[in-house]
């Protein structure tokens, strides 16, 4: 393993091995979190053994759902093998959610993430003093936003290719150009109330005006200094959706963060493709990080 240090950031260029020493089995349960009138499908994974356990709330990417092609399930198992409980949820319009995609805007996603943590704490043997949050892509924006709130309970933040730039830049990228973004925003601002959008992966989505407006207000790195815990940023050098510069900007804004670079990883990170080495490095990096920081 070759490791090079730059400031307080850590760059890993080849595979990292991490072996859980305590627990090697888990129990996975699908549940429903009621957040007001909104039913939020979720999955809780508990390690075998006696609690209370440290726990991590997992937040998926834009349109991904709590399974993320199976990758989030494997990541939850890796954390369980390290003795860490997890909860992951489907945001509105994804996975098993019955809500329309137009309800999947930032404040709702943040609220659903927080409600999922509250459910986990109320119903499972979890230690409220040892909590972490993980976010992939758009879920990274959610994790960063939650972590910097004054009442955030999180001691460790794990970010996989986090969407951390100004939200307008993200919206323009998703649209494909400034002109296409303007057309989508105009459509969403009409009496129709949403814009029809097709992702680069062929997903058909309806983006509500509130989705645009809240994203335009989102600058998750502006207040990140309010967070005082540990942070890890994992990203791939072949990721063109969240390029390396965006991940490096997180470390620039929060110098205590560390970076793990995953060779051969595009934005799928082995979640949607058969890349054992990529998957192993992503899983072991977060298992090691949360184990060390949620002792």
C-alpha angles and dihedrals in degrees: 000000000000116000126185123184126214113180106310094330121106121214118196116192102182139029119310120209122214124170122194109230103196119035127030104172137057147188119233120199129180111218140165121240114204109215101183104300093339118101109213116196111218144166126222119200117192127187118236114256136052123323163222088122131189109249141206128204110216120209120194130217132261107308092345105116128211094292097053092198091313093303096106091052091053091046091050089051091051089053092046089052085056091052096259125131121218141193123196127180143196112243118218114300096013135099111340095346115129092201119105117255089244087074092058099096127133101266092049092048091049090048092049091049091051092046090052091054091049090051092050093050093047097048110028138053096262127148109234090203093060107055131143135180128213128195132186119203105313086011086063089060088052093048093048092048094049094044094059096051114111094244097043111141095199122121097178133034121198117193126190110194091328121208094229106147126100107299093235089062090052093048092051090048092051091048092049098235143014090259093053090045090054090051092050092047091049090051092049090049093055126093086271088072098212143051124237108235133181116203124220086258093057098257115150111223138173111218112200123214089250089057089059097041095050092045090052089057094047117107102151097179096055093078102026092111086075088071113084105182138090121294135192126190117197120187142155127241091224095052109121096171094061102018123204093260091065092052091047089052089061090056091046089054093043108029093184089069122103127216130217115193114208114209117227093008120139121183091290093066092201091301093109100024139048102260107138095179092051092047092047093051094047092048097043093045093056094039090053094044097050093041091055096044101039098050 
